Amino acid sequence: MHPDLVALLELQEKDRAVTTLEKAIEALKPEEAALDAELEQHARALAEAKRLASGAEARKVELENRIAGYKQLQERRR
């Protein structure tokens, strides 16, 4: 067999392998997009939870300060 023919056959085989891999990658694209969307949704939920936790912490501090003030008033009255 001619060396150029052998090289061409090897190249065709490699080309088929590349094409097969490209198709496999393309088939995974919808799943990747779905996972990216889900990740974004969870990131938004996490950001919202952090925001709510921060607000709750601020309210807790405010209430603790009010309680401390009421305790001081009560002690003064005694």
PDB file with SEQRES, HELIX, SHEET and CRYST1 records, atoms N, CA, C and O in Angstrom:
SEQRES   1 A   78  MET HIS PRO ASP LEU VAL ALA LEU LEU GLU LEU GLN GLU          
SEQRES   2 A   78  LYS ASP ARG ALA VAL THR THR LEU GLU LYS ALA ILE GLU          
SEQRES   3 A   78  ALA LEU LYS PRO GLU GLU ALA ALA LEU ASP ALA GLU LEU          
SEQRES   4 A   78  GLU GLN HIS ALA ARG ALA LEU ALA GLU ALA LYS ARG LEU          
SEQRES   5 A   78  ALA SER GLY ALA GLU ALA ARG LYS VAL GLU LEU GLU ASN          
SEQRES   6 A   78  ARG ILE ALA GLY TYR LYS GLN LEU GLN GLU ARG ARG ARG          
HELIX    1 AA1 PRO A    3  ARG A   77  1                                  75    
CRYST1    1.000    1.000    1.000  90.00  90.00  90.00 P 1           1          
ATOM      1  N   MET A   1       0.846  -1.169   0.000  1.00  0.00           N  
ATOM      2  CA  MET A   1       0.000   0.000   0.000  1.00  0.00           C  
ATOM      3  C   MET A   1       0.901   1.246   0.000  1.00  0.00           C  
ATOM      4  O   MET A   1       1.959   1.274   0.630  1.00  0.00           O  
ATOM      5  N   HIS A   2       0.460   2.235  -0.702  1.00  0.00           N  
ATOM      6  CA  HIS A   2       1.236   3.465  -0.830  1.00  0.00           C  
ATOM      7  C   HIS A   2       1.238   4.217   0.505  1.00  0.00           C  
ATOM      8  O   HIS A   2       0.203   4.278   1.169  1.00  0.00           O  
ATOM      9  N   PRO A   3       2.395   4.800   0.920  1.00  0.00           N  
ATOM     10  CA  PRO A   3       2.476   5.487   2.214  1.00  0.00           C  
ATOM     11  C   PRO A   3       1.480   6.647   2.336  1.00  0.00           C  
ATOM     12  O   PRO A   3       0.958   6.909   3.419  1.00  0.00           O  
ATOM     13  N   ASP A   4       1.223   7.330   1.231  1.00  0.00           N  
ATOM     14  CA  ASP A   4       0.246   8.420   1.291  1.00  0.00           C  
ATOM     15  C   ASP A   4      -1.160   7.902   1.559  1.00  0.00           C  
ATOM     16  O   ASP A   4      -1.943   8.542   2.261  1.00  0.00           O  
ATOM     17  N   LEU A   5      -1.469   6.759   1.005  1.00  0.00           N  
ATOM     18  CA  LEU A   5      -2.780   6.150   1.224  1.00  0.00           C  
ATOM     19  C   LEU A   5      -2.927   5.727   2.679  1.00  0.00           C  
ATOM     20  O   LEU A   5      -3.986   5.914   3.278  1.00  0.00           O  
ATOM     21  N   VAL A   6      -1.884   5.166   3.240  1.00  0.00           N  
ATOM     22  CA  VAL A   6      -1.906   4.756   4.647  1.00  0.00           C  
ATOM     23  C   VAL A   6      -2.115   5.996   5.527  1.00  0.00           C  
ATOM     24  O   VAL A   6      -2.928   5.971   6.451  1.00  0.00           O  
ATOM     25  N   ALA A   7      -1.390   7.068   5.243  1.00  0.00           N  
ATOM     26  CA  ALA A   7      -1.528   8.296   6.014  1.00  0.00           C  
ATOM     27  C   ALA A   7      -2.937   8.867   5.865  1.00  0.00           C  
ATOM     28  O   ALA A   7      -3.502   9.367   6.837  1.00  0.00           O  
ATOM     29  N   LEU A   8      -3.504   8.800   4.676  1.00  0.00           N  
ATOM     30  CA  LEU A   8      -4.853   9.302   4.446  1.00  0.00           C  
ATOM     31  C   LEU A   8      -5.879   8.483   5.218  1.00  0.00           C  
ATOM     32  O   LEU A   8      -6.807   9.046   5.799  1.00  0.00           O  
ATOM     33  N   LEU A   9      -5.727   7.169   5.233  1.00  0.00           N  
ATOM     34  CA  LEU A   9      -6.642   6.305   5.987  1.00  0.00           C  
ATOM     35  C   LEU A   9      -6.549   6.589   7.484  1.00  0.00           C  
ATOM     36  O   LEU A   9      -7.565   6.622   8.179  1.00  0.00           O  
ATOM     37  N   GLU A  10      -5.325   6.793   7.978  1.00  0.00           N  
ATOM     38  CA  GLU A  10      -5.148   7.131   9.390  1.00  0.00           C  
ATOM     39  C   GLU A  10      -5.804   8.478   9.705  1.00  0.00           C  
ATOM     40  O   GLU A  10      -6.439   8.643  10.747  1.00  0.00           O  
ATOM     41  N   LEU A  11      -5.643   9.427   8.799  1.00  0.00           N  
ATOM     42  CA  LEU A  11      -6.251  10.739   8.976  1.00  0.00           C  
ATOM     43  C   LEU A  11      -7.779  10.641   8.979  1.00  0.00           C  
ATOM     44  O   LEU A  11      -8.447  11.300   9.776  1.00  0.00           O  
ATOM     45  N   GLN A  12      -8.320   9.826   8.093  1.00  0.00           N  
ATOM     46  CA  GLN A  12      -9.772   9.645   8.055  1.00  0.00           C  
ATOM     47  C   GLN A  12     -10.281   9.033   9.364  1.00  0.00           C  
ATOM     48  O   GLN A  12     -11.331   9.425   9.872  1.00  0.00           O  
ATOM     49  N   GLU A  13      -9.537   8.079   9.898  1.00  0.00           N  
ATOM     50  CA  GLU A  13      -9.932   7.431  11.149  1.00  0.00           C  
ATOM     51  C   GLU A  13      -9.918   8.455  12.296  1.00  0.00           C  
ATOM     52  O   GLU A  13     -10.827   8.482  13.126  1.00  0.00           O  
ATOM     53  N   LYS A  14      -8.881   9.288  12.328  1.00  0.00           N  
ATOM     54  CA  LYS A  14      -8.802  10.326  13.353  1.00  0.00           C  
ATOM     55  C   LYS A  14      -9.935  11.337  13.175  1.00  0.00           C  
ATOM     56  O   LYS A  14     -10.501  11.816  14.158  1.00  0.00           O  
ATOM     57  N   ASP A  15     -10.264  11.658  11.930  1.00  0.00           N  
ATOM     58  CA  ASP A  15     -11.347  12.586  11.639  1.00  0.00           C  
ATOM     59  C   ASP A  15     -12.680  12.025  12.122  1.00  0.00           C  
ATOM     60  O   ASP A  15     -13.509  12.756  12.665  1.00  0.00           O  
ATOM     61  N   ARG A  16     -12.880  10.734  11.924  1.00  0.00           N  
ATOM     62  CA  ARG A  16     -14.103  10.087  12.423  1.00  0.00           C  
ATOM     63  C   ARG A  16     -14.176  10.159  13.944  1.00  0.00           C  
ATOM     64  O   ARG A  16     -15.233  10.424  14.516  1.00  0.00           O  
ATOM     65  N   ALA A  17     -13.045   9.921  14.585  1.00  0.00           N  
ATOM     66  CA  ALA A  17     -13.011   9.979  16.051  1.00  0.00           C  
ATOM     67  C   ALA A  17     -13.339  11.387  16.535  1.00  0.00           C  
ATOM     68  O   ALA A  17     -14.089  11.555  17.496  1.00  0.00           O  
ATOM     69  N   VAL A  18     -12.782  12.397  15.876  1.00  0.00           N  
ATOM     70  CA  VAL A  18     -13.062  13.785  16.241  1.00  0.00           C  
ATOM     71  C   VAL A  18     -14.540  14.094  16.029  1.00  0.00           C  
ATOM     72  O   VAL A  18     -15.171  14.720  16.881  1.00  0.00           O  
ATOM     73  N   THR A  19     -15.088  13.665  14.913  1.00  0.00           N  
ATOM     74  CA  THR A  19     -16.499  13.901  14.619  1.00  0.00           C  
ATOM     75  C   THR A  19     -17.389  13.236  15.666  1.00  0.00           C  
ATOM     76  O   THR A  19     -18.374  13.824  16.113  1.00  0.00           O  
ATOM     77  N   THR A  20     -17.044  12.026  16.051  1.00  0.00           N  
ATOM     78  CA  THR A  20     -17.807  11.306  17.078  1.00  0.00           C  
ATOM     79  C   THR A  20     -17.767  12.074  18.400  1.00  0.00           C  
ATOM     80  O   THR A  20     -18.790  12.222  19.069  1.00  0.00           O  
ATOM     81  N   LEU A  21     -16.594  12.554  18.768  1.00  0.00           N  
ATOM     82  CA  LEU A  21     -16.467  13.323  20.011  1.00  0.00           C  
ATOM     83  C   LEU A  21     -17.218  14.645  19.935  1.00  0.00           C  
ATOM     84  O   LEU A  21     -17.837  15.061  20.915  1.00  0.00           O  
ATOM     85  N   GLU A  22     -17.170  15.307  18.790  1.00  0.00           N  
ATOM     86  CA  GLU A  22     -17.909  16.558  18.635  1.00  0.00           C  
ATOM     87  C   GLU A  22     -19.409  16.331  18.782  1.00  0.00           C  
ATOM     88  O   GLU A  22     -20.108  17.144  19.386  1.00  0.00           O  
ATOM     89  N   LYS A  23     -19.906  15.220  18.227  1.00  0.00           N  
ATOM     90  CA  LYS A  23     -21.326  14.901  18.371  1.00  0.00           C  
ATOM     91  C   LYS A  23     -21.681  14.618  19.826  1.00  0.00           C  
ATOM     92  O   LYS A  23     -22.736  15.031  20.306  1.00  0.00           O  
ATOM     93  N   ALA A  24     -20.797  13.912  20.525  1.00  0.00           N  
ATOM     94  CA  ALA A  24     -21.040  13.609  21.936  1.00  0.00           C  
ATOM     95  C   ALA A  24     -21.068  14.896  22.760  1.00  0.00           C  
ATOM     96  O   ALA A  24     -21.905  15.058  23.648  1.00  0.00           O  
ATOM     97  N   ILE A  25     -20.145  15.807  22.454  1.00  0.00           N  
ATOM     98  CA  ILE A  25     -20.112  17.089  23.161  1.00  0.00           C  
ATOM     99  C   ILE A  25     -21.382  17.879  22.857  1.00  0.00           C  
ATOM    100  O   ILE A  25     -21.981  18.460  23.762  1.00  0.00           O  
ATOM    101  N   GLU A  26     -21.785  17.904  21.626  1.00  0.00           N  
ATOM    102  CA  GLU A  26     -22.991  18.629  21.220  1.00  0.00           C  
ATOM    103  C   GLU A  26     -24.229  18.055  21.914  1.00  0.00           C  
ATOM    104  O   GLU A  26     -25.141  18.792  22.287  1.00  0.00           O  
ATOM    105  N   ALA A  27     -24.248  16.730  22.080  1.00  0.00           N  
ATOM    106  CA  ALA A  27     -25.385  16.091  22.748  1.00  0.00           C  
ATOM    107  C   ALA A  27     -25.467  16.481  24.225  1.00  0.00           C  
ATOM    108  O   ALA A  27     -26.543  16.434  24.821  1.00  0.00           O  
ATOM    109  N   LEU A  28     -24.341  16.863  24.809  1.00  0.00           N  
ATOM    110  CA  LEU A  28     -24.323  17.249  26.223  1.00  0.00           C  
ATOM    111  C   LEU A  28     -24.684  18.710  26.448  1.00  0.00           C  
ATOM    112  O   LEU A  28     -24.914  19.119  27.587  1.00  0.00           O  
ATOM    113  N   LYS A  29     -24.738  19.498  25.391  1.00  0.00           N  
ATOM    114  CA  LYS A  29     -25.005  20.931  25.523  1.00  0.00           C  
ATOM    115  C   LYS A  29     -26.345  21.238  26.213  1.00  0.00           C  
ATOM    116  O   LYS A  29     -26.381  22.114  27.077  1.00  0.00           O  
ATOM    117  N   PRO A  30     -27.451  20.551  25.868  1.00  0.00           N  
ATOM    118  CA  PRO A  30     -28.712  20.851  26.569  1.00  0.00           C  
ATOM    119  C   PRO A  30     -28.626  20.566  28.071  1.00  0.00           C  
ATOM    120  O   PRO A  30     -29.154  21.325  28.885  1.00  0.00           O  
ATOM    121  N   GLU A  31     -27.965  19.480  28.425  1.00  0.00           N  
ATOM    122  CA  GLU A  31     -27.806  19.157  29.843  1.00  0.00           C  
ATOM    123  C   GLU A  31     -26.943  20.215  30.538  1.00  0.00           C  
ATOM    124  O   GLU A  31     -27.228  20.611  31.668  1.00  0.00           O  
ATOM    125  N   GLU A  32     -25.903  20.663  29.864  1.00  0.00           N  
ATOM    126  CA  GLU A  32     -25.052  21.715  30.415  1.00  0.00           C  
ATOM    127  C   GLU A  32     -25.865  22.994  30.632  1.00  0.00           C  
ATOM    128  O   GLU A  32     -25.749  23.637  31.675  1.00  0.00           O  
ATOM    129  N   ALA A  33     -26.675  23.355  29.660  1.00  0.00           N  
ATOM    130  CA  ALA A  33     -27.497  24.563  29.783  1.00  0.00           C  
ATOM    131  C   ALA A  33     -28.486  24.429  30.941  1.00  0.00           C  
ATOM    132  O   ALA A  33     -28.703  25.381  31.692  1.00  0.00           O  
ATOM    133  N   ALA A  34     -29.082  23.251  31.082  1.00  0.00           N  
ATOM    134  CA  ALA A  34     -30.021  23.023  32.180  1.00  0.00           C  
ATOM    135  C   ALA A  34     -29.317  23.127  33.527  1.00  0.00           C  
ATOM    136  O   ALA A  34     -29.852  23.713  34.468  1.00  0.00           O  
ATOM    137  N   LEU A  35     -28.125  22.562  33.618  1.00  0.00           N  
ATOM    138  CA  LEU A  35     -27.375  22.637  34.866  1.00  0.00           C  
ATOM    139  C   LEU A  35     -26.935  24.064  35.170  1.00  0.00           C  
ATOM    140  O   LEU A  35     -26.942  24.485  36.327  1.00  0.00           O  
ATOM    141  N   ASP A  36     -26.556  24.804  34.138  1.00  0.00           N  
ATOM    142  CA  ASP A  36     -26.193  26.212  34.332  1.00  0.00           C  
ATOM    143  C   ASP A  36     -27.389  27.012  34.844  1.00  0.00           C  
ATOM    144  O   ASP A  36     -27.246  27.852  35.732  1.00  0.00           O  
ATOM    145  N   ALA A  37     -28.558  26.749  34.286  1.00  0.00           N  
ATOM    146  CA  ALA A  37     -29.772  27.445  34.723  1.00  0.00           C  
ATOM    147  C   ALA A  37     -30.098  27.094  36.175  1.00  0.00           C  
ATOM    148  O   ALA A  37     -30.466  27.961  36.968  1.00  0.00           O  
ATOM    149  N   GLU A  38     -29.959  25.828  36.505  1.00  0.00           N  
ATOM    150  CA  GLU A  38     -30.226  25.391  37.874  1.00  0.00           C  
ATOM    151  C   GLU A  38     -29.218  26.020  38.847  1.00  0.00           C  
ATOM    152  O   GLU A  38     -29.583  26.438  39.946  1.00  0.00           O  
ATOM    153  N   LEU A  39     -27.964  26.080  38.431  1.00  0.00           N  
ATOM    154  CA  LEU A  39     -26.940  26.701  39.257  1.00  0.00           C  
ATOM    155  C   LEU A  39     -27.248  28.177  39.494  1.00  0.00           C  
ATOM    156  O   LEU A  39     -27.099  28.678  40.608  1.00  0.00           O  
ATOM    157  N   GLU A  40     -27.671  28.857  38.455  1.00  0.00           N  
ATOM    158  CA  GLU A  40     -28.025  30.272  38.576  1.00  0.00           C  
ATOM    159  C   GLU A  40     -29.212  30.454  39.523  1.00  0.00           C  
ATOM    160  O   GLU A  40     -29.245  31.393  40.319  1.00  0.00           O  
ATOM    161  N   GLN A  41     -30.174  29.556  39.427  1.00  0.00           N  
ATOM    162  CA  GLN A  41     -31.341  29.613  40.307  1.00  0.00           C  
ATOM    163  C   GLN A  41     -30.921  29.429  41.764  1.00  0.00           C  
ATOM    164  O   GLN A  41     -31.397  30.140  42.649  1.00  0.00           O  
ATOM    165  N   HIS A  42     -30.033  28.480  42.004  1.00  0.00           N  
ATOM    166  CA  HIS A  42     -29.558  28.238  43.372  1.00  0.00           C  
ATOM    167  C   HIS A  42     -28.710  29.409  43.866  1.00  0.00           C  
ATOM    168  O   HIS A  42     -28.757  29.754  45.047  1.00  0.00           O  
ATOM    169  N   ALA A  43     -27.946  30.011  42.982  1.00  0.00           N  
ATOM    170  CA  ALA A  43     -27.138  31.171  43.368  1.00  0.00           C  
ATOM    171  C   ALA A  43     -28.047  32.336  43.770  1.00  0.00           C  
ATOM    172  O   ALA A  43     -27.772  33.037  44.744  1.00  0.00           O  
ATOM    173  N   ARG A  44     -29.130  32.537  43.016  1.00  0.00           N  
ATOM    174  CA  ARG A  44     -30.087  33.594  43.376  1.00  0.00           C  
ATOM    175  C   ARG A  44     -30.754  33.292  44.715  1.00  0.00           C  
ATOM    176  O   ARG A  44     -30.935  34.184  45.544  1.00  0.00           O  
ATOM    177  N   ALA A  45     -31.119  32.025  44.917  1.00  0.00           N  
ATOM    178  CA  ALA A  45     -31.755  31.633  46.183  1.00  0.00           C  
ATOM    179  C   ALA A  45     -30.793  31.833  47.350  1.00  0.00           C  
ATOM    180  O   ALA A  45     -31.198  32.273  48.426  1.00  0.00           O  
ATOM    181  N   LEU A  46     -29.531  31.514  47.137  1.00  0.00           N  
ATOM    182  CA  LEU A  46     -28.534  31.716  48.187  1.00  0.00           C  
ATOM    183  C   LEU A  46     -28.367  33.192  48.502  1.00  0.00           C  
ATOM    184  O   LEU A  46     -28.303  33.577  49.669  1.00  0.00           O  
ATOM    185  N   ALA A  47     -28.296  34.014  47.473  1.00  0.00           N  
ATOM    186  CA  ALA A  47     -28.167  35.459  47.686  1.00  0.00           C  
ATOM    187  C   ALA A  47     -29.371  35.994  48.446  1.00  0.00           C  
ATOM    188  O   ALA A  47     -29.216  36.827  49.338  1.00  0.00           O  
ATOM    189  N   GLU A  48     -30.556  35.533  48.110  1.00  0.00           N  
ATOM    190  CA  GLU A  48     -31.779  35.966  48.807  1.00  0.00           C  
ATOM    191  C   GLU A  48     -31.761  35.502  50.260  1.00  0.00           C  
ATOM    192  O   GLU A  48     -32.138  36.254  51.158  1.00  0.00           O  
ATOM    193  N   ALA A  49     -31.324  34.270  50.491  1.00  0.00           N  
ATOM    194  CA  ALA A  49     -31.247  33.760  51.861  1.00  0.00           C  
ATOM    195  C   ALA A  49     -30.240  34.564  52.684  1.00  0.00           C  
ATOM    196  O   ALA A  49     -30.483  34.858  53.855  1.00  0.00           O  
ATOM    197  N   LYS A  50     -29.113  34.917  52.071  1.00  0.00           N  
ATOM    198  CA  LYS A  50     -28.126  35.739  52.777  1.00  0.00           C  
ATOM    199  C   LYS A  50     -28.697  37.113  53.099  1.00  0.00           C  
ATOM    200  O   LYS A  50     -28.476  37.651  54.184  1.00  0.00           O  
ATOM    201  N   ARG A  51     -29.435  37.677  52.142  1.00  0.00           N  
ATOM    202  CA  ARG A  51     -30.046  38.986  52.366  1.00  0.00           C  
ATOM    203  C   ARG A  51     -31.054  38.915  53.518  1.00  0.00           C  
ATOM    204  O   ARG A  51     -31.074  39.785  54.389  1.00  0.00           O  
ATOM    205  N   LEU A  52     -31.886  37.876  53.512  1.00  0.00           N  
ATOM    206  CA  LEU A  52     -32.873  37.714  54.583  1.00  0.00           C  
ATOM    207  C   LEU A  52     -32.202  37.462  55.925  1.00  0.00           C  
ATOM    208  O   LEU A  52     -32.647  37.982  56.948  1.00  0.00           O  
ATOM    209  N   ALA A  53     -31.144  36.676  55.928  1.00  0.00           N  
ATOM    210  CA  ALA A  53     -30.425  36.401  57.176  1.00  0.00           C  
ATOM    211  C   ALA A  53     -29.807  37.679  57.720  1.00  0.00           C  
ATOM    212  O   ALA A  53     -29.814  37.915  58.928  1.00  0.00           O  
ATOM    213  N   SER A  54     -29.278  38.494  56.836  1.00  0.00           N  
ATOM    214  CA  SER A  54     -28.692  39.762  57.258  1.00  0.00           C  
ATOM    215  C   SER A  54     -29.765  40.673  57.865  1.00  0.00           C  
ATOM    216  O   SER A  54     -29.534  41.320  58.887  1.00  0.00           O  
ATOM    217  N   GLY A  55     -30.906  40.715  57.241  1.00  0.00           N  
ATOM    218  CA  GLY A  55     -32.014  41.506  57.772  1.00  0.00           C  
ATOM    219  C   GLY A  55     -32.484  40.986  59.120  1.00  0.00           C  
ATOM    220  O   GLY A  55     -32.779  41.767  60.024  1.00  0.00           O  
ATOM    221  N   ALA A  56     -32.552  39.674  59.253  1.00  0.00           N  
ATOM    222  CA  ALA A  56     -32.973  39.077  60.518  1.00  0.00           C  
ATOM    223  C   ALA A  56     -31.946  39.366  61.611  1.00  0.00           C  
ATOM    224  O   ALA A  56     -32.307  39.605  62.763  1.00  0.00           O  
ATOM    225  N   GLU A  57     -30.673  39.342  61.246  1.00  0.00           N  
ATOM    226  CA  GLU A  57     -29.625  39.643  62.227  1.00  0.00           C  
ATOM    227  C   GLU A  57     -29.738  41.093  62.704  1.00  0.00           C  
ATOM    228  O   GLU A  57     -29.589  41.380  63.891  1.00  0.00           O  
ATOM    229  N   ALA A  58     -30.003  41.996  61.766  1.00  0.00           N  
ATOM    230  CA  ALA A  58     -30.152  43.406  62.131  1.00  0.00           C  
ATOM    231  C   ALA A  58     -31.354  43.589  63.056  1.00  0.00           C  
ATOM    232  O   ALA A  58     -31.288  44.338  64.031  1.00  0.00           O  
ATOM    233  N   ARG A  59     -32.450  42.900  62.745  1.00  0.00           N  
ATOM    234  CA  ARG A  59     -33.651  42.988  63.587  1.00  0.00           C  
ATOM    235  C   ARG A  59     -33.372  42.405  64.971  1.00  0.00           C  
ATOM    236  O   ARG A  59     -33.840  42.938  65.978  1.00  0.00           O  
ATOM    237  N   LYS A  60     -32.614  41.315  65.021  1.00  0.00           N  
ATOM    238  CA  LYS A  60     -32.266  40.694  66.306  1.00  0.00           C  
ATOM    239  C   LYS A  60     -31.473  41.674  67.165  1.00  0.00           C  
ATOM    240  O   LYS A  60     -31.753  41.833  68.353  1.00  0.00           O  
ATOM    241  N   VAL A  61     -30.489  42.324  66.564  1.00  0.00           N  
ATOM    242  CA  VAL A  61     -29.676  43.296  67.296  1.00  0.00           C  
ATOM    243  C   VAL A  61     -30.562  44.439  67.795  1.00  0.00           C  
ATOM    244  O   VAL A  61     -30.434  44.877  68.938  1.00  0.00           O  
ATOM    245  N   GLU A  62     -31.453  44.913  66.937  1.00  0.00           N  
ATOM    246  CA  GLU A  62     -32.359  45.995  67.325  1.00  0.00           C  
ATOM    247  C   GLU A  62     -33.227  45.574  68.513  1.00  0.00           C  
ATOM    248  O   GLU A  62     -33.400  46.336  69.465  1.00  0.00           O  
ATOM    249  N   LEU A  63     -33.767  44.362  68.449  1.00  0.00           N  
ATOM    250  CA  LEU A  63     -34.621  43.888  69.545  1.00  0.00           C  
ATOM    251  C   LEU A  63     -33.821  43.671  70.824  1.00  0.00           C  
ATOM    252  O   LEU A  63     -34.312  43.955  71.916  1.00  0.00           O  
ATOM    253  N   GLU A  64     -32.607  43.174  70.700  1.00  0.00           N  
ATOM    254  CA  GLU A  64     -31.765  42.985  71.887  1.00  0.00           C  
ATOM    255  C   GLU A  64     -31.461  44.330  72.537  1.00  0.00           C  
ATOM    256  O   GLU A  64     -31.437  44.440  73.763  1.00  0.00           O  
ATOM    257  N   ASN A  65     -31.231  45.343  71.723  1.00  0.00           N  
ATOM    258  CA  ASN A  65     -30.980  46.680  72.259  1.00  0.00           C  
ATOM    259  C   ASN A  65     -32.223  47.237  72.956  1.00  0.00           C  
ATOM    260  O   ASN A  65     -32.121  47.872  74.006  1.00  0.00           O  
ATOM    261  N   ARG A  66     -33.382  46.998  72.373  1.00  0.00           N  
ATOM    262  CA  ARG A  66     -34.636  47.440  73.009  1.00  0.00           C  
ATOM    263  C   ARG A  66     -34.825  46.745  74.352  1.00  0.00           C  
ATOM    264  O   ARG A  66     -35.178  47.376  75.348  1.00  0.00           O  
ATOM    265  N   ILE A  67     -34.585  45.433  74.364  1.00  0.00           N  
ATOM    266  CA  ILE A  67     -34.737  44.668  75.610  1.00  0.00           C  
ATOM    267  C   ILE A  67     -33.782  45.194  76.668  1.00  0.00           C  
ATOM    268  O   ILE A  67     -34.156  45.365  77.829  1.00  0.00           O  
ATOM    269  N   ALA A  68     -32.535  45.453  76.253  1.00  0.00           N  
ATOM    270  CA  ALA A  68     -31.553  45.988  77.203  1.00  0.00           C  
ATOM    271  C   ALA A  68     -32.027  47.337  77.743  1.00  0.00           C  
ATOM    272  O   ALA A  68     -31.882  47.616  78.933  1.00  0.00           O  
ATOM    273  N   GLY A  69     -32.590  48.169  76.871  1.00  0.00           N  
ATOM    274  CA  GLY A  69     -33.110  49.459  77.314  1.00  0.00           C  
ATOM    275  C   GLY A  69     -34.258  49.299  78.287  1.00  0.00           C  
ATOM    276  O   GLY A  69     -34.321  50.008  79.292  1.00  0.00           O  
ATOM    277  N   TYR A  70     -35.161  48.383  78.008  1.00  0.00           N  
ATOM    278  CA  TYR A  70     -36.288  48.137  78.914  1.00  0.00           C  
ATOM    279  C   TYR A  70     -35.803  47.605  80.258  1.00  0.00           C  
ATOM    280  O   TYR A  70     -36.343  47.954  81.307  1.00  0.00           O  
ATOM    281  N   LYS A  71     -34.771  46.754  80.213  1.00  0.00           N  
ATOM    282  CA  LYS A  71     -34.221  46.225  81.474  1.00  0.00           C  
ATOM    283  C   LYS A  71     -33.617  47.363  82.295  1.00  0.00           C  
ATOM    284  O   LYS A  71     -33.768  47.399  83.516  1.00  0.00           O  
ATOM    285  N   GLN A  72     -32.933  48.293  81.625  1.00  0.00           N  
ATOM    286  CA  GLN A  72     -32.356  49.433  82.346  1.00  0.00           C  
ATOM    287  C   GLN A  72     -33.455  50.284  82.969  1.00  0.00           C  
ATOM    288  O   GLN A  72     -33.343  50.715  84.117  1.00  0.00           O  
ATOM    289  N   LEU A  73     -34.516  50.522  82.205  1.00  0.00           N  
ATOM    290  CA  LEU A  73     -35.645  51.287  82.753  1.00  0.00           C  
ATOM    291  C   LEU A  73     -36.258  50.588  83.967  1.00  0.00           C  
ATOM    292  O   LEU A  73     -36.610  51.230  84.956  1.00  0.00           O  
ATOM    293  N   GLN A  74     -36.378  49.290  83.875  1.00  0.00           N  
ATOM    294  CA  GLN A  74     -36.968  48.511  84.960  1.00  0.00           C  
ATOM    295  C   GLN A  74     -36.060  48.581  86.195  1.00  0.00           C  
ATOM    296  O   GLN A  74     -36.546  48.697  87.320  1.00  0.00           O  
ATOM    297  N   GLU A  75     -34.748  48.511  85.981  1.00  0.00           N  
ATOM    298  CA  GLU A  75     -33.826  48.593  87.100  1.00  0.00           C  
ATOM    299  C   GLU A  75     -33.887  49.969  87.754  1.00  0.00           C  
ATOM    300  O   GLU A  75     -33.817  50.068  88.979  1.00  0.00           O  
ATOM    301  N   ARG A  76     -34.012  51.009  86.979  1.00  0.00           N  
ATOM    302  CA  ARG A  76     -34.102  52.362  87.531  1.00  0.00           C  
ATOM    303  C   ARG A  76     -35.377  52.518  88.369  1.00  0.00           C  
ATOM    304  O   ARG A  76     -35.380  53.178  89.408  1.00  0.00           O  
ATOM    305  N   ARG A  77     -36.440  51.902  87.896  1.00  0.00           N  
ATOM    306  CA  ARG A  77     -37.715  51.995  88.622  1.00  0.00           C  
ATOM    307  C   ARG A  77     -37.632  51.293  89.966  1.00  0.00           C  
ATOM    308  O   ARG A  77     -38.282  51.700  90.929  1.00  0.00           O  
ATOM    309  N   ARG A  78     -36.838  50.246  90.030  1.00  0.00           N  
ATOM    310  CA  ARG A  78     -36.725  49.490  91.299  1.00  0.00           C  
ATOM    311  C   ARG A  78     -35.953  50.339  92.255  1.00  0.00           C  
ATOM    312  O   ARG A  78     -35.721  49.932  93.393  1.00  0.00           O  
TER     313      ARG A  78                                                      
END                                                                             
